[in-house]
Amino acid sequence: MTAFACRTRNASGDVVEKVVEAFNTKEAMMLLEKSGLFPIKISPVGEKSIAVTAAVAEPDRALASAVTSTDRRKKYKVSRKDVMQFALQLSSSLDAGVPILEGVRSSIQLTRNEAFKELLARICISIEGGSLLSEAMDDYPEVFSSAFVGTIAAGERSGTIEDMLDNLADFLEADMEMRADIRSAIMYPAIVVVTLCIAIVVLIVFVVPRFTAFYSGFDAELPLATRILISSSSFMENHYIVLIMAIAALVFAFKRVLKVPEVRATCDRIVLRLPVFGNLIETAITLQAIQLLGLFTKSGVPILEAIQCAARTTTNTKYKQDLLSVAAGIAAGETMTSGMEAVNCFPLEARHMLANGESTGTMDRACESAAKRYKKELRYKTKILATLIEPMLTLVLAVIVLFIALAVFLPMWDLISVVG
């Protein structure tokens, strides 16, 4: 039995701090809920008593030889799919009764990503040195997010790490599906825009100069569209280096300016207000945050830590500030629902669904229902986006082609009429 220091809230909304004895945090939460208390934060008193199945063995020379770099701050490029497959493989190993260290070793043999093999070898060496799996993963935030590490840590505390790995795999799969839906919506417009830009550059740089040389032999005033096209062609032909450098400088300056917190916050708020795109982005952010809350509540993590982790994970500063404000309110004894209402965090329907989960003590189910609802909405909105963008791009393409055609052929018609 382990003593846990618990910060809770009773039915009246008052903060109550007490110490309970239980085998793990999950049992401690069940005891608190049975006594009518809503857990906010739970932490073990004194020494850690964590049920970890890792076996401490002598350092493995083969693993040490797999580490090709001595720089522990090396950045590894590992895809989400690789991390998801690792979670599934390790979960299967632990379900079969394999210790954590041996499970990670077997994952090294199964993965094809050489960088991931090196990273897992480092993790094995850290575990052999006495570190927990979550502590070893925490050294590589570019691969294992704070949500991933926090869930693993919750599994270590509760002794249900294999269940946490299954939950993580489901979360990563859902996140990849969401990103794929968004990519599919913007792929066609992006291809059309890039192709259009390349076609315009080819016309202006290679085709228009030939017509310019032809028209210069006639002493006649050219139409306005033709003069604009010829001037653009001449500028790009004579100053293309300056143009490329200016575009590169603008991109570089934009990236640097976005690092200023106030500018980034303003840009994030503007993005959310964009027509069509803003609503799609807000739906995607809401879905990701709700999936994270569901992941943590299902893992037995108190709601305060779950919201704090969701705030650290989201990239939109508006939602990050809102979630941190909600977390501060919960720490002060407020309900999650009142905190979200105060800062208008998440759409109204999402707040109602989460409020029902908080009031009935079924937050994990509420998050799961809300995630399903917003996943369907995101797919619907991506289809609508593609439907709206296609005719708009077709119209823009038609206008540009018409302008170039008129600029090229109007002088010819004038010359033909003069000759006639």
C-alpha positions, 0 to 999 in steps of 0.5 A: 500500500502507498500513501497518496496526497490528494487535492480534491473538490467536494459536491459543494465545490470546496477544495479538500486535501486528504491522504488515502492509502491505495495500491496505485493512483487508479485505486486512489481515484476510485476511493475518492470518487466513492466518498463523493470527492472529485480528484484534482491532483494525486501524488504519492507521499514519500518514496515512489512506489511504482509498479514497473516490470522492467528488469535491471540487467547488466549493460548490453554491449550490443545495444551500446554498439548500436548507439552511433553518436555520443551527443545525447541532444541529437535530434531524431527524425521519427514518424508518428507511424513508427511511434504508433507501431512501437507502442503496439509492439511494446504493449503486445510484449508486456501483455505476454509477460515480457519485461519492459527492457526486453520489450524495447529490445525486441522493438529495436529488431522489428523497426526499420527506421535506423534513427529510431533503432539508435534512439531505442538503444539509448532508451534501453541503456537508460533503463539499464541504468535505473531510469523509468521508461517515461524518464528515458523517453522524456529525453527525446521530446521531438519523438515522444510528446509530453502527452505520450510521456505523461501517459506512460508515467501514469501507466507506471504509477498505476501498474497498467502500462500495457493498457496505456500503450494501447490507448496511446496507439489508438490516440496516434492512429486517430491523430494521423487520420485527422491529419490525413483528412486535412492534407487530402482537403488541401492537396488538390488546391496546393497542386493547382496553385503550384502548377499555375504559378509554374505555368505563369513563370514559364509564359512570362520568362520564355514565351512573352519575350518572343512576342515582345521582340515581334511587337517591337518592330511595329510602331504602334501603341500596344494595349494596356494588358500587353504592356503590363505583361511585357513589363512583368516579363522584362522585370523578371528577366532582368531582376530575377535574382533580386526577386528570389532574394526578396521572397527569401528575405520575406519568408525569413522575416515572417518566420522570425516575427512569428517567434514573437509571442504577441505577434504569434498570438495575434496571427493565431487569432486571425487564422481562427477568424478566416472564412472557411479555413478558420472554422476547419482549423478550430474543429481540428484543434478542438478534436485534438484537445478532446482526444488528449483529454480522453486519453489522459482521463482514461489513463487515470490522470487527474483532470488538472494534469490532463488539461495542463498537458493538453495546453502544452501540446496544442500549437495554437496560442489562443487555445493554449492560453484558454486551457492554461486559464481553465487549469488555473481555475481548477487549481483554485477550486473551480469546476472545469465547466465554469473555467471553460465558460469564462474564457469561451474555450471550445465550441458551445456543443463541446463544452456541454458534452464535457460538462455532462461528463464532469457532472456524472464522473464519466469524463472519458466517455464524454471525451470519446463521444465528443471526439467521434462527433467532431471527427465526423464534423471535420471530415464533412468540413474538409469535403465542403472545403474541397467543394468550395475551393475547386470552382474558385480555383477554376475561376481564378485560372480562367481569369489569368488565362483570359488576361494572358490570351488578351495580352498576346492576341489583342495586338495581333488583331489590331495589326490585322485591322491596320493591314486590312 
